[in-house]
């Protein structure tokens, strides 16, 4: 299926319809995460600006951390403003691998 092809580096995940269950703010963050193309990353500050709340960087980080639909809502595509990998519930090594897999699609 889609996940097998994704992890083999053969194809990005297709748009999978999901029902997001969170606050209005969390839902806006999660919807914005879904607009980041595979192979690209954004900072928390960029995501905050994207949703129209440039001073809400910490709140964006919290919403990102509470995402329960990893891969489908690609919270792993968010990195620190300085380009470093930052916290990921699945471990930074996993976040690095997911970004690496996705960059192969973009190449």
ABEGO torsion letter per residue (X at the ends): XAAAAAAAGABBBBBBBBBBBBBAAAAAAAAAAAABBBGBBBBAAAAAAAAGBAAAAAAAAAAAAABABBGABBAAABBBAAGBBBBBAAEAAAAAAAAAAAAAAAX
